[in-house]
Amino acid sequence: MKFIKDPINQFIKLETSSSIILFGATIAALILANSPLSEQFLDFWKNYITFSLPGFELSKPIYKWINDGLMAVFFFLIGLEIKRELLTGELSHVKKASLPFFAAIGGMVIPAALFAVLNAGNAGSEGWGIPMAADIAFSLGILMLLGNRVPSGIKIFLMAFAIIDDLGAVLVIAFFYSSNLIWMNIFVGLAIVVVLALLAKYNYYSKYIFFIGGVVVWVLFLKSGIHATIAGVLMALTIPLRRKTDTRSFYRRGKDILDEFLSECNTQDEKTVLTKKQLYAIDELEELTETTTSPLQHNEHQLHGWVSYLIMPVFAFANAGVAFKFSGDTNIALSINLVISMILGNFIGIFSFSWLAIKLKIAELPENVNFKQLAGVSFLGGLGFTMSLFITGLAYNDAALIDSAKMGILFGSLIAGILGYVTIRLTSKESGEV
């Protein structure tokens, strides 16, 4: 099982260590937003940056460049993860995928319905998509605090659940938070996606052509009314999972290249400067390595650090800053409704749908996991920080509603995280499993 656990543990370590940076960026944004520098900090993100060419111009405030531009890379990574999991991972088998699938459905439908009921007739009802989201980085960070109390089955379940939940959020954004659509731009963008997908299907892939195509699709979607980040997901689906070089060929050719490299070392004293043959050997080994890894897996591996350690913290720093000034414009009811929907809605939805799927024998509990621990994970599903903040920016234009929603998200995520941690800690014993 080591060959299965090692990649999972590496993924978890990356996500949990990034959660520390994400948490730090959030705290920094909150401190600055409630300090004497509040006005300068909040106004900074509204400054416009303009790119212009003859006959073409893009002009947006800084926070929009982050939310529409940098987050497109985040959604591209989500798309890569979804495709990989569907084809080869935890979601590739019905038995493995059924429990996180039902959990994710419950974690989307019930919170959204509960918020719609609680906030019916009040301002901000269009924000029903906010409590649906789950934040994998913070959730896994909380599980890591529990150490070896947590069976690996819980971590794998949470990862699979979060990926399906992200897919649901992408569909919600595409169908419910896009407006004033320019269909010509959408059709041209989709046509480019189809062409790139066909090229990948027939074993042609060039990272340069796919990058240029991705930028064009992003601009077309940006100008179409559909959210530009959807371009990231669609482009991810065109990236092939097929490898050009099999592992045995890699080993044989790699050994030959290293032997050639070593032969140069034997014919001369060790020097700082490599010979031309050694440089050629390194270049050939790099090319061989790249063709042995599938483009999808290569892109996912390369982007994960950038997204986890840079893009998500920058997004949090730009979006989490909210001044806690309870004035007449503050919509306390909206904040409370979001808190209730995030915590209670996700707990009821995730746990009840999972319990029902297990009792109907459609799904089964992961190994070494009990229903009490599943209840703790159901609370963690209410920790929806990153995606919830993102949907807030799409759902609301009014500053008072945005700030009220952010307060609800922050308090709801905090309480959900604490409840999840306490529940799992009280219902789990120390074990030797990692």
Salt bridges, closest charged atoms under 4 A:
ASP6 OD2 - LYS2 NZ 2.68
GLU15 OE2 - HIS304 NE2 2.83
ASP43 OD1 - LYS46 NZ 3.99
ASP68 OD2 - LYS60 NZ 3.57
ASP68 OD1 - HIS227 NE2 3.01
GLU81 OE2 - HIS304 NE2 3.59
GLU85 OE2 - ARG84 NH1 2.81
ASP259 OD2 - LYS255 NZ 3.61
GLU260 OE2 - ARG253 NH1 3.94
GLU284 OE2 - ARG253 NH2 2.47
GLU290 OE2 - LYS207 NZ 3.55
GLU300 OE2 - ARG84 NH2 2.66
GLU430 OE2 - ARG149 NE 3.69
GLU433 OE2 - LYS5 NZ 3.97
